[in-house]
Amino acid sequence: MRVLLDECIDRRLAKDIEGHDVVTVPQAGWAGIKNGDLLRLAQERFDVFITADRNVSFQQHLPRFTIAVIVLEAPTNRLKDLRPLLPQLQQILPLAPKGEVRRVSR
């Protein structure tokens, strides 16, 4: 799957997401772009958008986008708090429905 990792997540997590083509928002050249515009751009090149922004589902009308959104819910967005979520993330990545949000938490 083609995965876009939000800039609020430590970029080093991209290397830990195995079996998928993972690109960070800055690598895509989209740093600083707000979520609505970012999702509009991302849906053209990616299957899944991973973020730690818990409000994305309230701020955006996700069914209008053809990209799945996964929200990582950890105490902080530091790598040490996100890494324990990787096994669950790896399981739901291929199943994440487009236009919907899935949450991954401990």
Buried (B, 14 or more C-beta within 10 A) or exposed (E): BEBBBBBEBBBEBBEBBEEBEBBBBEBBEBEEBEBBEBBBBBBEEBBBBBBBBEEBBEEBEBEEBBBBBBBBEBEEBEBEBBBEBBEBBBEBBEEBEBBBBBEBEE
